[in-house]
Amino acid sequence: MEITIGTTEDGQWIREQLIAYNRQHVPAALYTESEQYCFLAWDEEEQLLGGITASYLWNHLQVHFLWIDPENRTGGVGKKLMAHIESIAEEKSCSKILLDTFNFQAPGFYEKLGYQEYGCLSDHPTEGQTQYFFVKYIHTIS
């Protein structure tokens, strides 16, 4: 066997093969195109307070990034952005919202919003730090 460096096109082909395989094992109702979301929060002076990115696929939303300006981290901006994402999940009848965070970020924030930890990875991204994985169940799949 020889292992070589693949191209971007090779990577896309591999992705397509796995998607085709997965479709044999996932209900057809979950075959949707991925949708990307990005929302920004602004104050009255048009200063950026924070933002959130997420994607929709397979009947759930995945929060990728939530950033709040350090001077506004106790003003409810993060809670409002998360509520906005949760309203999207409700509109799309998502089964759940998934996200991850690190111990030096805001695991307690997500717990206060009703997210449940379903896993953690110790000593990641470096020794002494932990990555936490959270879920919030919205609707059950019928």
Secondary structure, 3 states (H helix, E strand, C coil): CCCCCCCHHHHHHHHHHHHHHHHCCCCHHHCCCCEEEEEEEECCCCCEEEEEEEEEECCEEEEEEEEECHHHCCCCHHHHHHHHHHHHHHHCCCCEEEEEEECCCCHHHHHHCCCEEEEEEECCCCCCCEEEEEEEECCCCC
